[in-house]
Amino acid sequence: MTERKQFRDLATPSELRSAIEALDIGAGTESVELLDADGRVAAERVDAAIDVPGFDRSTMDGYAVQATDTFDASEGDPLVADLAGAVDAGERPETDVSAGTVVSVATGAPLPQGADAVVPVERTTRRATDDSTVVEIRTAVAPGDNVMHSGDDVAAGDRAIGPGTVLTTRDVGLLAALGVETVPVVEPPSVGIVSTGNELVRPGEPLEAERGQIYDLNTYALAAAVRAAGGRPEVVPHIADDYEKMHETLQSVGERCELVLSSGSTSASDTDVLYRVVDDHGSLDLHGVAVKPGRPTIVGEIADTPYVGLPGNPVSALSIFRTFVAPAIREAAGRPPESAPTLAGEMVASKRYTEGRTYLLPVAVIEDEAGDVLVYPVDKGSGAITSLTEADGVVEMAPETELLDRGESVTVELFSAETRPPSILAIGEPDPLLSRLLDRLDGPRYLPHGSAEGRRRLRDGVPDFALLDEDDADAADGDTLATYTREWGLIVPAGNPNDVSELTDLFEVEGFYNLPQSSALRSTLDDALSEIAAESGVSGRDLADQIHGYDRTVSGIRSPARRVADGSATVGLGLRFAETVLDVDFVPIGTQRLSVVAAPDRLGKSGMRTLQSVLERELDSVADSTPGYATDGVL
């Protein structure tokens, strides 16, 4: 048996940051074509080799003149000069300007010899005489008027681009004006990304969920994050929790990359062996940090190459990467430090925490009717993908902080500068009809956490509205905007091979899949069984115990139906709508009433006004086109 590693002395966040900053993440230089230079970092100074412009040029359409000729010109007493020629942009002047003559010039045209100013065309009149063409000039100009002299823009020898400049479209334009064809830039540090775990499967490959397999999220999310930080990700096929394979893979990646970045197998369990590989064949500088999420983080070297081992849980891995690793990659890539965008707001729900380490609390934001920012926690644990997808950023809780109370002012460190509060936030029952209605809105966010959770959150002031079942709607403190019904029943295989026709048939079949207790549809089933139990003189629980698989639950309103469709279940709880999207049959049992209940103080929001308009215009038609639904109308 292997010796189990213990987290004894957890590093502080500042110690973790220092350890990562101390890693020597190298980065070379390369030359790229100017067309490919936008967004790259200049590796060295570029000086102007030529003057820009390289000649005296006209800055407008008009006439090149000797300024002294025009000093007495006015509207009432114009100067009359002979037109000696014309010059367009890109042409060589063939006629000089002398006293009493002018040359027509286009914007950008070279200034003819002898000229030192340009008169705007709108202050002139051209007319023909018997033997020539003359120009009447009705304004005086000074030497240099409307002329850009050679080197006025950039003079030869001037510093054009400094090292470390992130090249923008303006910089590319300047370099093009200087005739630069290729640019020396910092080569993005190559970052080898290795995900570990026996359970991982690459997207696109068959997934055997019954074996506990999951798709490899971290590799793809980290590759995107590395690229955003200025690195060049090199994705390596994931490896199982095997000591020798890990050593071989990490050694190989370390020999060809500037940074090795792994996820998974970093904790102190008997099966997580990564820290032993690094300790045995490299250097293990840090293992364990007093941060949640992200405790089992590793920092060290493998194959004389900087190494960071991230936790396997996606929220933990990406939180540690964003906060501690991304800045080091940015520095190696020559990019300036990125100031995390922040948003000030007020906690609309409290969060208690007593673990005594820094907590990067995932939160989301919403605006109230006045446009003030409200912040609510969305932490479901570091293994929950929705903690990542439902969050807009994090609030850092110090180790000594045990409570973020409702009404407390906080600063949210946003995941992206483009993050904006959703137009509408809603919480409640998962429902296909509501999903179709929300598709009509711009930027809504819906959390299908169940009717009871929707009512609780509505009471706490979090969502703009909640989708509630009849009991929760009656008890909720809110304004009901609309109600409708949906048909529920039992989902069976196509053809209904077990001849299921009513609830009592559940006592005769095996392989039932239910919904979790948080589901209002599950509560509706419980109520129906209680009625049958009352008629039989037994308790509802006793009756439920007679159903094989009654306590076997899967989340998601379609999940039981999916189990029936793939053959792993013989019957499941669901909606008629399921038979329109899956190869299953539906046995009707009853209807369930749902209500759209709004927070009274949010009705004035733009998004809520749009919702009410959608309900008034489209609820009936959308319900008519969605099997199993009927409306009571908009209230």
Secondary structure, 3 states (H helix, E strand, C coil): CCCCCCCCCCECHHHHHHHHHCCCCCCCEEEEEHHHCCCCEECCCEECCCCECCCCEECCCEEEECHHHHCCCCCCCCEEEEEEEEECCCCCCCCCCCCCEEEEECCCCECCCCCCEEEEHHHEEEEECCCCEEEEECCCCCCCCCEECCCCCECCCCEEECCCCECCHHHHHHHHHCCCCEEEEECCCEEEEEEECCCEECCCCCCCHHHCCEECHHHHHHHHHHHHCCCEEEEEEEECCCHHHHHHHHHHHHHHCCEEEEECCCCCCCCCCHHHHHHHHEEEEEECECEECCCCCEEEEECCEEEEEECCCHHHHHHHHHHHHHHHHHHHCCCCCCCCCEEEEEECCCEECCCCCEEEEEEEEEECCCCCEEEEECCCCCCCCHHHHCCCEEEEECCCCCEECCCCEEEEEECCCCCCCCCEEEEECCCHHHHHHHCCCCCEEEECCCHHHHHHHHHHCCCCEEEEEHHHHHHCCCEEEEEEEEEEEEEEECCCCCCCCCHHHHHCCCCEEECCCCCHHHHHHHHHHHHHHHHHCCCHHHHHHCCCCCCCECCCCCHHHHHHHCCCCCEEEEECCHHHHCCEEEEEEEEEEEEEEECHHHCCCHHHHHHHHHHHHHHHHHHHCCCCEEEEEEC
